């Protein structure tokens, strides 16, 4: 499967609404993923919060602040690298 098809499948995912484990989401799902065939590092977050859901960009919340702090880079550099 190529990366474009994979990204399309991720964006269409509705498992958390149609087949939830526990309570369904209180809002429509919005899977957040940035894929690149040139990436040298894979960072996976679990269950993004409402800030990430609203922005549609990964790690735009306190977990992102901690991640960038651990990596020693600021938000501008981080966002430049994932776009």
C-alpha positions in Angstrom: 0.0 0.0 0.0 1.4 3.4 -0.8 1.5 6.2 1.7 -1.3 8.3 0.0 -3.7 5.4 0.2 -2.7 4.7 3.8 -3.3 8.4 4.8 -6.8 8.3 3.1 -7.7 5.2 5.0 -6.6 6.8 8.3 -8.6 9.9 7.6 -11.7 7.8 6.9 -11.5 5.8 10.1 -14.7 5.8 12.2 -14.2 2.7 14.4 -14.4 4.8 17.6 -17.9 5.9 16.6 -19.2 2.8 14.8 -17.6 0.1 17.0 -16.5 1.8 20.2 -14.9 0.1 23.1 -16.7 1.7 26.0 -18.4 5.1 25.4 -18.4 6.5 21.9 -16.7 9.8 21.2 -18.7 12.9 22.1 -17.8 14.4 18.7 -17.1 13.3 15.1 -13.7 11.5 14.7 -10.8 13.4 13.2 -7.8 11.2 13.0 -4.7 13.3 13.0 -1.7 12.0 11.1 1.2 13.4 9.1 2.8 10.9 6.8 6.0 11.2 4.8 8.0 8.6 2.9 11.1 10.7 3.7 10.6 10.6 7.5 13.5 9.4 9.6 11.6 9.4 12.8 8.2 8.0 13.7 6.3 9.7 16.6 3.0 8.2 17.6 0.6 9.8 20.1 -2.4 8.2 21.7 -5.9 9.7 22.0 -5.3 13.3 21.0 -7.2 15.8 23.1 -9.6 18.5 22.1 -6.9 21.0 21.2 -5.4 18.6 18.7 -8.9 17.6 17.5 -9.7 21.3 16.9 -6.4 22.2 15.2 -6.0 19.0 13.1 -2.3 19.1 13.8 -0.5 16.7 16.0 1.0 17.7 19.4 -0.6 21.2 19.6 -1.3 20.7 23.2 0.6 20.3 26.5 1.8 16.8 25.4 3.4 18.5 22.4 5.1 21.0 24.7 6.6 18.2 26.7 7.7 16.3 23.6 9.4 19.3 22.0 11.1 20.1 25.3 12.5 16.6 25.5 13.6 16.9 21.9 15.2 20.3 22.5 13.3 22.1 19.7 10.7 24.8 19.7 7.2 24.6 18.1 8.2 26.5 14.9 11.0 24.0 14.1 8.8 21.0 15.1 5.9 22.1 12.8 8.3 22.9 10.0 9.6 19.3 10.2 6.1 17.7 10.1 4.6 19.7 7.2 
